[in-house]
């Protein structure tokens, strides 16, 4: 699941060439597709997660694709108000406006294995904050090799 936050960017689509039998050739049709993207990009993977609204669970990482898409739409456009990370296993709760939360924890499959990256936050500065299931994190330039030392979450 990937979510975006911050000031939106608007990207307009280009053109697409289509066959046109009426004029006997190709016609270039301008596209008006608009894609919104925020300054901050949150990528959640290799973990168990849930989305809740006003205390009611909307979707889990195991939910069907339609339910996951609905929960993702509920998060879209909301303001992030707080983030709480557990230093033991990096379980994280992202709280948004209007009583909406995204909760992340190591999946049952990952508890006994090597640490896995549970989420990444791509920042406007170009740096990426990565949080692992062993309660460690790294913050480094996005284009660098991840040879950064992993630090404990305090």
Secondary structure by P-SEA (a helix, b strand, c coil): ccccccbbbbbbbbbbbbbbccccbbbbbbbcbbbbbccbbbbbccccccccccccccccccccaaaaaaaaaaacccccccccccccccbbbbbbccccbbbbccccccccccccccbbbbccccbbbbbccccccccccccccccccccccc
